[in-house]
Amino acid sequence: MDASSKLRGAPLVVIELDTALAVTGWNERAEQLFGVAREAALGRSIAALLPVDGGEAGWRARLADHDGPSVWAIAALRFEAWTQPTRDADGQPDGWTVYGHDVTEREATKRRLALESMMLGAIKSNLDIVVWAIDRKGDYLYHQGKGIAAAGLKEGEFLGRNLFKMYPPAEHADMVRKPLAGEVFHAPPAESMGVVWECWYVPGDPSASEAAMVAVSLDVTASTRREAELRAKLEVIEQQQEVIRELSTPIIEVWDGVLTLPIVGLVDSARTAQVMDDLLQAVARTRARYAILDLTGVQVVDTGTASHLIGLIRAIGVELDTITTRE
């Protein structure tokens, strides 16, 4: 009686082979997995029916391996198999029995997890980050990453310790409450243990692990310092530009009631607005009757410049007329 009769309803693939590697047994599970009916499989060479690397020699090498299950690549499938030599009534070898099952999905998952593990290792080893996780009670389950050294700690140093006992509630209220409620939370840069961290808090998956929250903390101390330095420099530049603007358009009271404004350089809309504002304030403050615009230092007087100057003169004229009328 062949394997297909003995183990017709078996959950495993069962294949029987003779010494020439011809199929003598092929159960229902083999039919389902490989898509070959029992009648079409019986008598055929297993090396032709289910090709593996090395052909017939590859099959014989696999059949000779009795140390335990091994995964074989058969076409697009990954097949985990156990082999057992069989003997006739006289005790002489008369073939093999192969037991196995489809592990294609399992092996694909294993390769994907291996890739993700390698990528996570590369990130942890080369970027200034800390990856950590806690359970629902707040106990650390994971604590690794290159960024740990910046805080004067060692990898895994927090394992077994409790987040809620280590930090006051004000520091962990949102970052724990929101992820535990299923919401991803991003915390802006803040200093802790002498390091400025930018953190992302992600809800855990109860079906996959005991981690209630996974977090990634990025050391942004250097970039934060550079930002502060850049802001300080920009403030200085803005102050210098303000001084330059004031020096480039000085308003001078040459006589009582007479102002002069030497204009040097280009005249654009922004500068016209600034000059107009400064000059109108000076006219109102000094109650001047006349304003002299010195244009000898203007580099180019094109249509746009002339338009700005006309607008400026009109505004000054209105202000002068207003002052004269009041008096």
C-alpha positions in Angstrom: 0.0 0.0 0.0 1.6 3.3 -1.0 1.7 6.5 1.0 -1.2 8.1 -0.7 -3.4 5.2 0.6 -1.8 5.0 4.0 -1.8 8.7 4.7 -4.5 10.1 2.4 -5.7 12.6 4.9 -2.3 13.4 6.4 -1.7 17.2 7.0 1.8 16.7 5.6 3.0 16.0 2.1 4.1 12.4 1.8 6.1 11.2 -1.2 7.6 7.7 -1.7 10.5 7.1 -4.0 12.3 3.9 -5.2 16.0 3.6 -5.5 15.9 5.1 -9.0 14.1 8.2 -7.6 10.8 7.3 -9.4 7.7 8.3 -7.5 5.9 5.3 -6.0 3.7 7.2 -3.5 2.0 10.7 -3.8 -0.7 11.7 -1.3 -3.5 14.2 -1.5 -1.5 16.9 0.2 1.2 16.6 -2.5 -1.5 16.9 -5.2 -2.8 20.1 -3.6 0.7 21.7 -3.0 2.4 20.8 -6.3 -0.7 20.8 -8.6 0.1 17.3 -10.0 -2.5 14.5 -9.7 -1.4 11.2 -8.2 -1.9 9.3 -11.5 0.3 11.8 -13.3 3.1 11.7 -10.6 3.4 7.9 -10.1 6.3 6.4 -12.1 7.9 9.8 -13.0 11.4 10.9 -11.9 11.1 13.2 -8.9 14.0 15.2 -10.3 12.0 16.0 -13.4 8.7 16.4 -11.5 10.0 18.7 -8.8 13.3 20.2 -10.0 15.9 21.3 -7.4 19.4 22.8 -7.7 21.7 20.0 -8.9 19.0 17.9 -10.6 19.1 14.2 -9.6 22.3 14.6 -7.7 20.8 17.4 -5.7 17.8 15.2 -4.8 20.1 12.3 -3.7 22.1 14.7 -1.6 18.9 15.9 0.1 17.6 12.4 0.6 20.9 11.4 2.3 20.5 14.2 4.9 18.7 12.6 7.9 19.9 15.1 10.6 16.5 16.9 10.7 14.2 19.1 8.6 15.7 21.3 6.0 14.2 23.8 3.6 14.4 23.1 -0.1 13.7 25.5 -2.9 11.3 23.9 -5.4 10.4 26.3 -8.1 8.9 29.3 -6.3 8.1 27.3 -3.2 10.0 26.8 0.0 9.4 23.2 1.1 10.5 22.0 4.6 11.2 18.3 4.4 12.2 15.3 6.4 13.6 12.2 4.7 13.6 8.6 5.8 15.2 5.7 4.0 12.9 2.6 3.6 13.9 -1.1 3.4 12.3 -4.2 2.0 11.4 -7.4 3.9 15.0 -8.6 3.7 16.3 -5.3 5.2 17.7 -4.0 1.9 17.3 -0.3 1.0 14.4 0.0 -1.5 13.8 3.8 -1.5 12.9 6.8 0.6 9.9 8.6 2.1 9.8 12.3 2.1 7.6 14.2 4.5 7.1 17.9 4.3 5.0 21.1 4.2 4.9 24.5 2.5 6.9 27.1 4.4 7.1 29.7 1.6 5.3 32.4 3.5 7.2 31.6 6.7 10.5 31.9 4.9 9.5 35.1 3.2 8.6 36.5 6.6 11.9 35.3 8.0 13.8 37.0 5.2 11.8 40.2 5.6 12.4 40.3 9.4 16.1 39.6 8.9 16.3 42.5 6.5 14.4 44.8 8.9 16.7 43.7 11.7 19.7 44.5 9.6 18.3 47.9 8.7 17.4 48.7 12.3 20.9 47.7 13.3 22.5 50.0 10.7 20.3 52.9 11.9 21.0 52.3 15.6 24.7 52.0 15.0 25.2 55.0 12.8 22.6 57.6 13.7 22.4 59.5 16.9 19.1 57.9 18.0 17.8 55.8 20.9 15.1 53.2 20.2 13.2 52.1 23.3 10.0 50.4 24.3 7.9 50.1 27.5 5.1 47.8 28.6 1.7 49.1 29.8 3.1 49.4 33.4 6.0 51.6 32.2 8.8 49.0 32.5 11.5 49.3 29.9 11.6 46.3 27.5 14.2 47.7 25.0 16.8 50.4 25.2 19.4 50.6 22.4 21.1 53.0 20.0 24.2 55.1 19.3 22.6 58.2 20.9 22.6 56.6 24.4 26.3 57.4 24.8 25.6 61.2 24.5 23.6 61.0 27.7 26.4 59.1 29.5 24.5 55.8 29.5 25.0 52.3 28.3 22.8 50.3 26.0 20.2 48.4 27.9 20.9 50.3 31.1 17.2 51.2 31.6 16.0 47.6 31.1 13.7 46.6 34.0 13.4 50.2 35.3 10.1 52.0 35.3 9.6 55.2 33.2 6.9 56.5 35.6 9.2 56.3 38.6 12.2 57.8 36.8 10.6 61.0 35.5 7.9 63.3 37.0 4.4 63.0 35.5 4.7 66.4 33.8 7.5 65.0 31.6 5.7 61.9 30.4 2.0 62.7 30.6 1.3 63.3 26.8 4.0 61.1 25.5 2.6 58.0 27.2 -1.1 58.9 27.4 -1.6 59.4 23.7 0.3 56.4 22.4 -1.4 54.1 25.0 -4.7 55.5 23.5 -3.5 54.4 20.0 -2.3 57.8 18.8 1.2 58.6 17.4 2.7 61.5 19.2 5.6 63.7 18.1 7.3 65.8 20.8 9.3 68.9 19.7 12.9 69.1 20.8 13.4 69.3 24.6 16.4 68.8 26.9 16.8 65.7 29.1 20.0 64.4 30.7 22.0 67.1 29.1 20.9 66.2 25.6 18.2 67.9 23.3 16.0 65.1 22.0 13.3 65.1 19.3 11.0 62.1 20.0 8.3 60.1 18.2 6.1 57.8 20.3 4.2 55.0 18.5 1.5 52.7 20.0 2.6 49.1 20.4 0.8 46.0 18.9 -0.6 43.9 21.7 -1.1 40.9 19.3 2.6 40.9 18.4 4.5 41.8 21.6 4.1 43.1 25.2 5.3 46.5 24.2 2.6 49.1 24.8 4.7 51.9 23.3 7.7 52.1 21.0 9.7 55.4 20.9 12.5 56.8 18.8 14.5 59.7 20.3 16.8 61.6 18.0 19.7 63.7 19.4 19.3 67.1 17.9 21.6 68.9 20.3 24.1 70.0 17.6 21.4 71.1 15.1 19.5 73.0 17.9 22.7 74.8 18.8 23.4 75.7 15.2 19.8 77.0 14.8 20.2 79.2 17.9 23.5 80.6 16.5 22.0 81.2 13.1 19.0 83.1 14.7 21.4 85.2 16.7 23.4 86.0 13.5 20.2 86.9 11.6 19.2 89.2 14.4 22.6 91.0 14.2 22.3 91.2 10.4 18.8 92.7 10.7 20.1 95.3 13.2 23.0 96.1 10.9 20.6 96.4 7.9 18.5 98.8 9.9 21.5 100.9 10.7 22.6 100.8 7.1 19.1 101.9 5.9 19.2 104.8 8.4 22.7 105.8 7.2 21.8 105.5 3.6 18.9 107.9 3.8 19.8 110.5 6.5 17.3 113.2 7.1 19.1 116.5 7.9 17.5 119.7 9.2 19.7 122.3 7.4 17.6 125.4 8.4 14.6 125.9 10.5 11.7 124.4 8.6 14.0 123.0 5.9 14.9 119.3 5.6 17.2 117.7 3.1 17.3 114.0 2.2 20.3 112.8 0.2 19.4 109.5 -1.6 22.2 107.2 -2.6 22.0 103.9 -4.5 19.0 102.2 -6.0 15.4 103.3 -5.4 12.9 100.4 -5.2 9.4 100.0 -3.8 10.6 98.8 -0.4 13.2 101.6 0.0 10.7 104.2 -1.2 8.2 103.1 1.5 10.9 103.3 4.2 12.1 106.7 3.0 8.5 108.0 2.8 7.7 106.8 6.3 10.9 108.3 7.8 10.6 111.6 6.0 6.9 112.1 6.8 7.6 111.4 10.5 10.5 114.0 10.3 8.2 116.6 8.6 5.5 116.1 11.2 8.0 116.2 14.1 9.9 119.3 12.9 6.9 121.0 11.3 9.2 121.7 8.3 7.8 123.7 5.4 10.3 122.5 2.8 12.0 119.2 2.0 14.9 119.0 -0.4 15.5 115.6 -2.1 19.2 115.2 -3.3 19.2 112.7 -6.1 22.8 113.1 -7.2 23.7 109.8 -5.6 20.9 107.7 -7.3 22.6 105.3 -9.7 19.8 104.8 -12.3 16.7 106.9 -12.8 14.5 104.6 -15.0 10.7 104.5 -15.3 10.3 102.5 -12.1 12.6 104.8 -10.1 10.9 107.9 -11.4 7.5 106.5 -10.5 8.7 105.8 -6.9 10.1 109.3 -6.6 7.0 111.0 -7.9 4.9 109.0 -5.4 7.3 110.1 -2.7 7.2 113.8 -3.7 3.4 113.7 -3.8 3.2 112.2 -0.3 5.6 114.8 1.1 3.7 117.6 -0.7 0.4 116.5 0.9 2.1 116.5 4.3 3.7 119.9 3.8 0.4 121.4 2.6 -1.4 119.9 5.7 1.1 121.5 8.1 0.9 124.9 6.3 -2.9 124.7 6.4 -2.9 124.0 10.1 -0.7 126.9 10.8 
